[in-house]
Amino acid sequence: MTRTLLAVLAAALLGGASALALDVGDAAPAIQVKTWVANKPVTLEAAKGKVLVVEFWATWCQPCRRTIPHINKLHKKYGDKDVVFVGITEEDEATVKKYMETMAMDYHVGLDDAGKTNNAYMKGVAGIPHAFVVDRDGKVAWHGHPLTKMAQVIEELVAGKFDAARAKKLATLQQKLGEAARTRDQERLMEVVNEILREVPDDPDAYRLKRAILRDQGKLEETWPVLLDMAKGCAKDPEALIEVALTLSTGGDLEHRDLPKALELAKQAVALSDAKAVGVLAALARVHYELGHLALAADTAAKAAAAAEGEDKTRLEAHAAFYRKELERRRQDPDAK
């Protein structure tokens, strides 16, 4: 397997269940904390009827420095919508408090009681950060790396759109995928990927992995129908639609560029997200730019910037300014391209 294929495979497995971990659909174990160093104590019983997120982390964990701000943002967004965020570490109080002097943690943070919570949740999990999302009935809805699908699962649970049966089925299939990956047999891997696509046709990771396997096998022409299949299968997933749209509009393979289709998919994604998702609007702006719709590109990028914060806002404001500058340049020079 090439490094690219291994990276795609790792991403597909990173957001799903491992064969040894607490399984999707299982009752969540109790939270046993020795000391709470941030916010009030949280118990599984008190969280019943709410969505509970339990993340395992440590001060020495470099990837955790990226996930903590992400969880802070989710806490700010969902804190008043009956979603409770808990960070659990096995370290001592002095170490954690010193760490929090320079790393804000706005949610509940507790010190594990002799590793009891860690042992109950994390059996078989290779490393941290790792989070568990528990539904309102106290059952595990999802677990994996906090930067993968966690936000999507929380949003679906809050909106009452989470499909528990689908989640269980996908978790089981991802275990098979992990077993196939360990054999490094691409034919077996492709068999499992196709099984996932038959059983859960709206899983974007399966399409990404199938395209990566085909590329690895030198079957580049076969990757493009899979991309279009992804748009059909994931027709209600704005992020997947945007991924297809950007590939069709900005990909290096000019022969397979399809700007009208890209625009159709980008508009579809905007409609699904109620024209509020910053990334979706930014992608639509880029597709307009590729089509030469510079005024629309500038206006759409400006809308995205208005809805964004921090570095994203600055970046999108620069995009809008660039599109406006290009528009003016082309107005002044009829031969400009």
N, C-alpha and C positions, 0 to 999 in steps of 0.2 A: 504494500500500500504506500502511496505517496504521502508526503506531509500534509498536502491539501486535503486529501481524503480523510486522513486521520483527524485533522482539525474539525472537519464537518461532522465526522462521526462522534467526536468528543462533545461537540456542541449539542448534538441530538441527544446524547445520553446524559449530559450534564443537568438537564432540566427534568429528568425523570427518575423513576424509582430503581434502586438496585435490588437484587434478589434477596439480600440479607437484611435490608433495612425494614423499619416499620412500614407496613404496606398501606397503599391507598385503600381506603374503606375500613381500615382498622380503627378501633376506639383509641383515642389519644391517651397516652399515659398521664399520670399526675405530674404537676410541676412542683418539684421539691427544692426549695431555695433556702439557703442558710441565712443570707442577708440580702436585702434589696438596697441597692445603692442609688437608684434613680426611680422616682415616682412610687406609687403605692403598690403593695403586694398584689399579685395576681394568682388566682387558683383556677384550676380547670372547672371546678363547680361554679365559681362566680362568673366564668366566661361563657357558660352555657347560654345559648340564645344569641351569642355574638360570634363573629369570625375572629379566630385567634391565630396569630402568627408567632411561632416560636423559632428564633434563630440562634444557632450556636456559633460562637465567635471567640476571639481571644485578642489581647492587646498586641501579641507578637505576630499576628496574622496580617501580612501585607494586603492580601485581597480584601480583607475585612475593612480596610481603610476606604475602599471604593463602595462597599455595600452599605456601610453605616449611613452616609449621606443619602443614599437611595431610600433606605428605610425611614429616615427622618422625613423625607418628602412624602412618602406614602402615609406616614403617621399624621402629617399635617393635612393631607387630602382626605383621609378616611377616619381620623380620630373621632369625629362627631357622627360617624355612621356605624357605630357599634362594631368597629374593628379594633382589636387590641394587639399591640406589638410588644413582644417580650424578647430581650436579648439575654442569653444564658452563657456564662463563662465559668470555668473551674478555677480561676485565679483568686488571689487574695484581695481583700478590700483596698488595701493601700495602693497596690499596683493598678487596680481598675480606676480608683478615684484620681490618681495622678494622670492616667491616660485621658480621662474625661476632662481634664483641665484644658487640653488642646484639641480634643475631638468631641464635639457636642453629640450627645445621645439623648434625644428628646422623649424617647419612649421608656417603657419599663425595663430596667436592667437588674438582673439578679445573679448572685453567686451560687453556683450549684452546691447542693448539700452532699458532700462526699461523692460526687459524681453520679448520684442516683438518677437525676433527670437525663444526663448525658447517656448513661447506660440504657435507659428505657427507650430513648428516641433514636440514638445514633448507632445502634448495633449494625455493623456491616458497612457503615458509611465511611468512605475513604478519607475525607478531610473536611475542613471548614474554609469559608463560611457555608453553612447548610441550614436551610429553613424548612419548617413544616407549617402548612396552612391547614387549620382545623375548622371544619364547618360548624354551623350553628347547633348541630346535633352532637358535637363532640367527636366527630370522625375525621380522620386524615383525608383531606381532599387532594392534596398534592405535597410533594417535597422535592427539593433540589437546590441548585444555586440561586441565591436571591435575585441575581441580575438576569435570569432567564425568563421563565413564564410566571413568576410569582405575582407580579402586578396584574397580569391578565386574569389569573385565577381569582384574585381578590375582587377585581371589578365584576366578574361574572357572579361571584357569591353575593356581593352587595346588591347587584341588579336582579338577583333571583334567576339568573340564566345559566347557572353552573350545571353541567350534565354529569352527575356522579357515575352513571353507568359507563359513559364514554371514557371518563378519567380512569376507571378501574380497568377497562379493556385496554386502553393505551398503555397503562403501567405494566400490565402483563406482557404485552407485545414488546415493550422496551426491554424487559428482562430477557426475552428471546433474542432481541437485537444485540444486547450486551454479550450474551453467550456466543452468538455468531461472530461478533467482532473479535473475541478472544481466539477464535480459530484462524483468523486472518484469511479466511476463504471467501473471496469476493462473490462466488456463485451462491454460496449459502447466505451471505449478507444480502444479496439482491433478492433472494427468495423471501427473506423476512421483511424486507422493505416493501415488496409487492403485497405481502400479506397485510402489512399495516395499511397500505393504501386501499386495499379492498375492505378492510374492517373499519378503518377510521380515515375516510377520504379527505377530511378537512385538516389533517395534520401536516403543516407546512414543512416540518423537519424531515419528514419522509421523502418529500419531493426534492428537497435540497440534497439529501443523502443519495437519492437515486441519480440525480444529475452528477454528483461528485464521482460516483462509481463509474458512470458512463464516460466521464472525462478521463478518469484514471485508466480506463480500458481503450482510450483513443477513439471512442464513438461519439465525437462531438456533434454530429448531425442529429443524433438521437436525443440530445439534451434539450433541444428546442421544443419538441412536442411535449416533453415533461414539464417545461416551464409554463406552457399554455394550459396543460392539465392542472397545474397548481392554481392558476387563476380561476379555473372552473370549480375545483374542489374546495378552494378556500375563498369562495365568493363572498363570504360574510366576514372575512378577516382583513381589515384595512391595511395592516402592516404587510401581510402577504401580497395583497394586491399592489401595494406601492413597490415592493421588491420586484415584482414582475414588470411593473410599468417602468421602473428605472433601468432594469436590464434591457428592456426592449428599446429604450430611448437613448441610453448612454453607453451601452455595451460596445466593446471593441470590434465585434463582428458586424460590420456594416451591412452585410448581406441579409442578416436576420433582424435588423432594426425595423420596427413597425411603430412609427410615431402616432398614427391615428389610434391604434389599439392601446398604446401606452396612455394616451390622453383619456380614452374611454375608461380604462381601469383606474387611473388616478382620480377621475371625477367620481367613480363608483366608491372609491375609498373615502373621499371627502364626504359623500352623502351618508355613508355608514357611520362616520365619526361626528356627524352633526356639524361639520366644518369647524371643529374646535381643536382637533389634534394638531399640534405644532409640526410634528414630523411629516404628517400627511399633507398639510398645506405647503410645506417646504418642497416636498417631492412634486406636487402639482406645479409649483412655480418652475421647477427645473424642467419638467416636461414642456411647459409653455415656452420656455427659453429655447429648448431644442427645436421646437416647431417654428421659432421665429416670432412668437406672440410676446414681444418684449414688454408691452404695456401691461398685459395680463400677468406676465411673470413678475414684474415689479410690484404690482398691486397685491398679488397673492403672497409674495415674500414679505411684504409689509404687514399683511394680516397675520402671517405666522410670527413675525417679530413682535407684534403687539401682544400676542398671546404667550410669548416665551418669557423666560427669566434668565438672569445671569449671563453666562458665556453664550448660551444658545441665542439669547436676544441680540447680543452684540454681533454674533456671526450672521444671523439672518438679516439684520439691518445692513450689514455689508453686502449681502447678496442682493437685497433690494436696490441698494445704491449702484451696484454693478450693472444690474439689469436696466436701470434708468439711464445710466451713462451709455450703455450700448445702444439703447433706443435713440438717444440724442445723436450719437455718432452716426447711426445709419440714416437718420433723417437728414443729416448734413451731407452725407456722401452716398448718393444713390447706388454706387458700385460696391459699397461696403457689404461684407458677408459676415 
